[in-house]
């Protein structure tokens, strides 16, 4: 009952392969365009209070654990943090209590909670 049901099997598989190759080429073009058009996040300058917080986080967790928030985060679940773009946090765990690796546990220089991993970049 499919529109291609009358085709011989080799012709059908050739059509499927051609369609997949065309879709793959379109996806590669889209990805290249997206990477060209979308600017990478810019490191935000820190005010004096934020600098003191960063020094405290470095002394507690080390410089390799620091991340900067790339866009505002509005915590919507229990234990989620609300953070502003440019804030510096320290990574405590790269997984939440249910094993979800897209939510990380961070120390924001006082409050600790979960944030989306995709909104953090190494500082």
Secondary structure by P-SEA (a helix, b strand, c coil): ccccccccaaaaaaaaaaaaaaaaaaaaaaaaaaaaacccccbbbbcaaaaaaaaaaaaccccccccccccbbbbccccbbbbcccbbbbbcccccccccccbbbbbcccbbbbccccccccc
